[in-house]
Amino acid sequence: MSTVTTSTPVGADPRLRARLDWRLRFAGLSLTWGFSFLLIKVGTHGYAPFQVTPGRLVFGTAVLAAAMAVRRERLPRGARTWGHLAVAAFLLNALPFSLFAYSELTIPSTLAGICNATSPLWGMALSLVALSEDRPTRVRFAGLGLGFLGVLTVLGAWQGFHGLDARGTAMALLASLSYPVGWIYVRRTLAGAGGSHLSMTGAQLLLATVQLAVVTPLFTSFPGHFSLAPLLAIAALGALGTGLAVLVQYGLVAEVGPTTAQMVTYFIPVIATGAGVAILGESLRWTTPVGAVVVLAGAALTQVRAAPRASR
């Protein structure tokens, strides 16, 4: 549930990569992030959204802290770096994680997963005004229009959005918007800041955990009892979907490059939809899969870059 970074990451252990083909790790990452929406839904069956999200961050931070200890990585230094990381933590973790948890109180996990797939569309739209070096082409413009047409299809716009919870859907779409806003901020402020990607991400998750620890008491109290199944879902969501997935992601980008690794984005809504229908018994109208395909096609087109001109 995170966009793939295009920077050069800390590579995974080459011995581990040799034992596990990158295609298997790619499939595992797709499944992990695809099932995240189901895990959020199960977590909210026993805990409030502002209990699900801090729990998720605690487990995810613990995994990255362990990885940093094994690799003897240190947290980044400098007040300026930590200030920018605090903003990144809010935009890339605390805010979208909380919004998705709240949205799934009233919308199916299938819809939340499809909303997540709109992140590349938001990123394309934002790049028009925020990244002057990333100018769009006609193909990418077409992808943007096609993608948002797919969103309207998923939501059943011509049927008057019948049966749709507007608040929950808006929260899920806002969460997906938060990701590209965060990455643009990171690209503008933390590029070349020094420190490994593992240490920077570990610090980012730590800051997001602190942010939620401060905010959570304002919205909910400490759980009066602990439901086992939702607690296990939160633990898996954090340890696997937020912690281990980041480590797998770094290894993929290092081995096969960001373009191939980014293809995981297009499998997430498919898996989220399948899991929601098969395991949670969520209903599925024909507009949902059809619109999802249109969204993914549009998102794919927004990632097409113009071929470099040949030098004379």
Secondary structure, 3 states (H helix, E strand, C coil): CCCCCCCCCCCCCHHHHHHCCHHHHHHHHHHHHHHHHHHHHHHHCCCCHHHHHHHHHHHHHHHHHHHHHHHCCCCCCCHHHHHHHHHHHHHHHHHHHHHHHHHCCCCCHHHHHHHHCCHHHHHHHHHHHHCCCCCCCHHHHHHHHHHHHHHHHHHCHHHCCCCCCHHHHHHHHHHHHHHHHHHHHHHHHCCCCCCCHHHHHHHHHHHHHHHHHHHHHHHCCCCCCCCHHHHHHHHHHHHHHHHHHHHHHHHHHHHHCHHHHHHHHHCHHHHHHHHHHHCCCCCCCCHHHHHHHHHHHHHHHHCCCCCCCCCC
